[in-house]
Amino acid sequence: MNEEYGVSGEYIIIKAEENGVNIIGLTRGRDTKFHHTEKLDKGEVYIAQFTETTSAMKVRGKATIYCKHGAIKTGE
């Protein structure tokens, strides 16, 4: 783990399969809160990494998510 940035090394890649895919980052701690949002259009790719701040991500829309566990398709 990189102590300076609080990065765990775990990351995911999200590829939008349609326009308007939303990615929402959620915080760690006692109360889970939204802290970051992104909107992707078809073909755009977003690379995200879990950190001390980000504990979860929510994806809305048709996309393919790539991670160490394989590929997951959403919106089908």
Summary of the structure (lengths in Angstrom):
residues: 76
radius of gyration: 12.8
end to end distance: 34.9
largest distance: 39.1
contacts: 204
relative contact order: 0.33
helix: 0%
strand: 63%
